[in-house]
Amino acid sequence: MYGRWVTDTQHGPGTGIDGVQGLDPQELGTYFALMEAASLLHHAVEEQLRAEGNLSYVQFQLLARLAEAHGQLTMTQLADGVVYSRSGLTYQAGLLEKAGLVTRGPSPDDDRATLVTITDDGLALVGRVLPGHVQVARRLLLDPLAGDDLRRLGDIMIRVRDHMRAQPPRSAAPRKRGNRLDDRQAEDRAASHLDVHRHQARGRRDLLGGAGVTGEPGMGAAGDLDAEPVAGAEAVRG
């Protein structure tokens, strides 16, 4: 698959479709190693968050960023800091609000902005899952690094991240009227789509057990709009 995109270091740069220069073996190996390591770490983090808090990673990101920001951020600020679609982020915030982990309302500084506030239950849930989250990060990412490895890796990844984020934030991108629904319409559409899976989800409930905040079919709450309060919120309440 990637053969036509790999540069032959002995015979000069190779080109693929539309004359795009291929990657040399070192570049390709670095790319694959980074993507594989990121995937393995992300998978382990997701498993830990679901097991200990019934949260997806993006939901944890939202709660953790709100906690770090002393409780409140606008949806635009959250969208600029979390790698997720705008409509998907609105839907995830809605799930967290339904679970009692955040509240949403108009910003006192700008009526057009939606202000998201983490609740006491949300703060408690972050505190509950954070120790395990740190353990996963240390075991998989930090333990193999020795000496100056951490500093060098940090310097490299910060440079790469800043290069990627040099583009305008997604919230600054103009919306295409007629081609894309606004956030509220997208959220309503997502809810309507979940209705299609309601009966399937109810059939799975006895096998999968419990409701979740993750909002994914088959994870306990995704297709069941009549589900009980999320496990994370219930555990916080006692």
C-alpha positions in Angstrom: 0.0 0.0 0.0 2.7 2.4 1.0 5.3 1.1 -1.5 4.6 3.8 -4.1 5.0 6.5 -1.5 8.4 5.4 -0.2 11.5 7.2 -1.4 14.4 5.0 -2.7 17.3 6.5 -0.9 19.7 5.1 -3.5 18.0 6.3 -6.6 16.5 9.6 -5.5 13.1 10.8 -4.4 10.1 8.8 -5.4 6.7 10.3 -6.3 3.2 9.0 -5.9 -0.1 10.3 -7.2 -0.1 13.9 -8.4 3.7 14.1 -8.1 3.7 14.0 -4.3 7.2 13.2 -3.0 7.3 9.9 -1.1 8.6 9.3 2.4 12.0 7.8 2.9 12.2 4.7 5.1 13.2 6.7 8.2 10.3 9.1 7.8 7.9 6.3 7.2 9.2 4.3 10.2 8.9 7.4 12.4 5.4 8.0 11.2 4.3 4.5 11.9 6.0 4.3 15.3 4.3 7.5 16.4 0.8 6.5 15.2 1.1 3.0 16.8 2.3 4.4 20.1 -0.4 7.0 20.2 -3.1 4.4 19.3 -1.9 2.0 22.1 -1.8 4.8 24.7 -5.2 6.1 23.6 -6.7 2.6 23.8 -5.4 2.0 27.3 -6.6 5.4 28.5 -10.0 4.8 27.1 -10.2 1.4 28.8 -9.2 2.9 32.2 -11.7 5.8 31.9 -14.6 3.5 31.0 -13.8 1.0 33.7 -13.4 3.6 36.5 -15.7 6.4 35.4 -17.8 5.2 32.5 -16.4 8.1 30.5 -15.0 8.3 27.0 -11.7 10.1 26.5 -13.3 13.2 25.0 -15.7 13.4 27.9 -12.8 13.2 30.3 -11.0 15.9 28.3 -14.0 18.2 28.7 -14.3 17.7 32.4 -10.6 17.9 33.0 -10.3 21.2 31.1 -13.2 22.7 32.9 -11.7 21.6 36.3 -8.3 23.1 35.3 -10.1 26.4 34.2 -11.6 26.7 37.6 -15.0 25.5 36.5 -16.2 27.4 33.4 -15.4 27.7 29.7 -17.4 28.6 26.6 -18.2 25.9 24.1 -15.9 27.8 21.7 -13.0 27.6 24.1 -13.6 23.9 24.7 -13.8 23.3 20.9 -10.4 25.0 20.4 -8.7 22.8 23.0 -10.3 19.4 22.2 -9.8 17.6 18.9 -13.4 16.8 18.1 -16.1 17.9 15.7 -18.1 20.9 16.7 -21.5 19.2 16.5 -20.0 16.1 18.3 -18.7 18.2 21.1 -22.1 19.8 21.6 -23.6 16.3 21.8 -21.0 15.1 24.3 -21.6 18.2 26.5 -25.3 17.3 26.3 -24.6 13.8 27.6 -22.5 15.2 30.5 -25.3 17.7 31.3 -27.9 15.0 31.4 -25.6 13.0 33.7 -25.4 16.0 36.1 -21.7 16.5 35.5 -21.9 19.9 33.8 -24.4 22.6 33.3 -24.9 24.8 30.2 -26.3 28.3 29.8 -25.8 31.7 28.1 -22.6 33.5 28.9 -23.2 36.7 30.9 -20.5 38.4 28.8 -21.9 37.3 25.4 -25.5 36.1 24.8 -24.3 34.3 21.6 -21.9 32.1 23.6 -22.8 29.0 25.6 -21.1 28.7 29.0 -20.3 25.2 30.3 -19.8 24.8 34.0 -18.6 21.7 35.8 -20.7 20.6 38.8 -19.5 19.2 42.1 -20.3 15.7 40.8 -18.2 16.4 37.8 -15.3 17.5 39.9 -15.6 14.5 42.1 -15.7 12.2 39.1 -12.5 13.8 37.7 -10.8 13.3 41.1 -11.9 9.6 41.1 -10.5 8.7 37.7 -7.4 10.9 37.7 -5.1 8.6 39.7 -5.7 5.6 37.4 -5.3 7.9 34.4 -1.9 9.0 35.7 -0.9 5.4 36.3 -1.6 4.5 32.7 0.3 7.4 31.4 3.3 6.7 33.6 3.4 3.0 32.9 3.1 3.2 29.1 4.6 6.5 28.2 6.9 7.7 31.0 8.5 4.5 32.4 10.4 3.6 29.2 12.1 7.1 29.1 15.4 7.6 30.9 17.7 10.6 31.4 17.0 13.4 29.0 14.6 11.3 26.9 11.6 13.0 28.5 12.9 16.5 27.9 13.8 15.7 24.3 10.5 14.0 23.6 8.6 16.9 25.1 10.6 19.4 23.1 9.9 17.5 19.9 6.2 16.9 20.5 5.6 20.5 21.6 7.2 21.7 18.4 5.1 19.3 16.3 1.9 20.2 18.2 2.5 23.9 17.8 3.1 23.4 14.1 -0.2 21.6 13.7 -2.0 24.2 15.8 -0.6 27.1 13.8 -3.7 26.7 11.5 -6.7 28.8 12.6 -8.8 27.1 15.2 -11.9 25.1 14.1 -14.2 27.6 15.8 -12.9 30.3 13.5 -13.9 28.3 10.3 -17.0 29.7 8.6 -20.0 27.5 8.5 -21.4 26.5 5.2 -25.1 27.4 5.1 -27.2 24.7 3.5 -24.5 22.1 3.8 -24.0 21.8 7.6 -26.4 21.9 10.4 -25.7 24.2 13.4 -24.8 22.7 16.7 -28.3 22.5 18.1 -29.7 20.9 14.9 -26.8 18.4 14.8 -27.6 17.5 18.4 -31.2 17.0 17.6 -30.3 14.9 14.6 -28.0 12.7 16.7 -30.8 12.2 19.2 -33.2 11.2 16.4 -30.5 8.8 15.1 -30.3 7.2 18.5 -34.0 6.5 18.4 -33.4 4.1 15.6 -31.2 2.0 17.9 -33.5 2.2 21.0 -34.9 -1.3 20.6 -31.5 -2.8 19.9 -30.0 -1.1 22.9 -32.9 -2.3 25.2 -32.2 -5.8 23.9 -28.6 -5.5 24.9 -29.2 -3.9 28.3 -29.4 -7.2 30.2 -26.2 -8.4 28.5 -24.2 -5.3 28.9 -25.7 -4.0 32.2 -26.1 -0.5 33.4 -26.2 2.9 31.7 -23.2 5.0 30.8 -22.4 8.5 29.8 -20.3 7.4 26.9 -23.1 7.7 24.4 -22.0 4.8 22.2 -24.3 2.0 21.1 -23.7 -1.1 23.1 -21.9 0.6 25.9 -25.0 0.8 28.1 -26.6 4.2 27.4 -26.0 5.0 23.8 -29.3 4.0 22.2 -31.4 4.0 25.3 -32.9 7.4 26.0 -34.8 6.0 28.9 -31.7 4.6 30.7 -31.1 5.2 34.4 -28.6 7.8 35.6 -25.0 7.2 34.5 -22.8 5.0 36.6 -20.2 7.7 37.2 -22.7 10.1 38.6 -24.3 7.5 40.7 -21.0 6.4 42.2 -20.2 10.0 43.1 -23.5 10.5 44.8 -22.8 7.6 47.0 
